[in-house]
């Protein structure tokens, strides 16, 4: 996430490279965010729906206390993720025609990041639950650790690529 100190440089770059005003940039950012939300909401909603049906399956009674705990935490994370990823639309409705696009884009961005993190945690919980139930609790913990490492690794990779792009675009770093 960009900090306040990066915003003026970002605005200057957008104007130089895209010839867009601040309002045009906010409109573009809002449209991009909505597209990203459309993609991720499908996965979150499918996961949540799947999790909500599990207690009604015959083999749910075979879960250990540990697995039931994992299940409940995972459901909570999935539902929270759904709420966080749907919230920007509600905020848009509340702020509609109030000329609050900067606040809307900023708040929606933060909610989306939190929603993605909780979705990632819910996915790790599902991996833990399934591997624990099918193989063993130890296999579940190993598989969940691998899934968490992949999720964190992909997030770290995105951060590294963003920083590298910033450095490559900085004229002070060119020889």
N, C-alpha and C positions, 0 to 999 in steps of 0.2 A: 504494500500500500504506500502510495506516495505521501510524503510529509508536506507540511506547509512550505518549507524552504524550496521544494522542487516545483511548486505551482507556477511561479513567474516564468521560470525557464520552460516549463511545459506549455504555458500560454504563448510565449514567444515562438517556440518551435511550431506549434499548431498554426499560428498566423503565417509564419514564413513558409512552411511546407504545404499547408492546405488552404491558405488564404481564407480561413474561416473566422468568424467572430466568436466571442465567448458564448453567445446564445446558440450558434450553430454547433459549436463543440459540445455543449451540454445536450443539445438535441441528439447528436450523433452518439454520445456516451449513453444516453437514456435508451436509444434504440438498440444499441449493442447489448446493454444490460438486459433488456427485455428478451432479446433473442437467446442469450445465455440462460436466462431463467426458463424459457420454454423448453430448452434441451434438458436441463437438470430436473425440472419439476416432474417430468414423466418418470424418470428413474426413482425419484423420491416417493412419488405417489404409488408406483408399483411395489416398491419395497414395503412401504407402510401397509398397503392393502394385503400383501402376502403375510406380513407379520401379524396383522389383526385376525387372520383366519386360522392361524396355528393352534390356538387353544381349543378349537372345535374339531380338531383331528384326533382320531383314536389314539395314536401313539404319543400325543402330548403328555399323557399320564405317565409315560416311561421316562420323562426328563428327571434328572437329579435335581436336588435343591440348588446346586451351583448353576445348572443349565437354566432353571426357571429364573434365577436371579439375572443371568446374562440376558435371557429373553426379555425380561421386564425393563432392564436398562436400555437394551437395544430398541425396544418399542418406544420408550421415552425419547431417545435420541432421534429416532426416525420421525416421530410426531413433531418434536421441536424443530427439526430440520424443515419439515413441511411448513410449519408456521412461519419460520424465518424467511423462507423462500417465497411465500405467498404475501407476506407483509408489504413488500414494495408496491404491489398493486393496490392494496388498501390505502396506503399512504398517498399514492397518486390520486386516488378518488377523493381523499380528504383535502388534498392541496390543489385540486383541479381548478384552474383559472384564478389562482391566487399569486401567480408570478413567483413561485417558490422553486423553480427548477434547480438552482444550485443546491438547496437543502435537500430536495428530493433525490437528486443523483448521488449526493454524498451519503445520505442515510441509507438509500437502497444498496449502494456499494457495500457499506459496512454490514448490513443485514445479510447480503448475499455471501460475503466472506464467512460470516458466522454460520450461515446455513450450510455452506459447503464443508466446513470443518465438522459440524455435527453429522452431516450426511456421511462423511468419511469415517467418523467414529461408529456410526450405525452399521456401515458396511463391515468394519472390523469386527463388530459384535456379531453380525450374522455369520461371518467366517468362523469365529470362535464357537458359536452355538452349533453350527453344522458339523464341524470337524470333531468337536467334543462329543456330540451325540452319535455320530457315525463311527468314529475311531476310538478316541479316548480324550479325557481332559488335557493330557499332556500334548497330544497332537493338536488339539484345539488351540492351546496357548501358543504353540510354535507357529501354526498357520496364521493366527491372529497377529503375532509379532511380525511375520513376513508381510502380511497385508498392510499393517501400520507402517512398516518401513518403506514399502512401495508408495503408499499415499504420501508420507512425509518426504520421501525422495523426489517424487514428482513435484511437490510443492517447492522443495529446495531448488530443483532444477529450474523451475519457472522463475524463481527469485534470482538465481545466478544469471539466467539469460537476460532478464530485465536489467540487471546491473551492468552486464556486459554491453548491452545495447546503449545504455546511458554513457558508459565510458567511451565506447566507439564514437558516439555522437558529440562528445565533448572536444572542442577544438584545442583545449589545453593539453590533451593527451596525445595529440598527433605530433609526429616528428617532422 
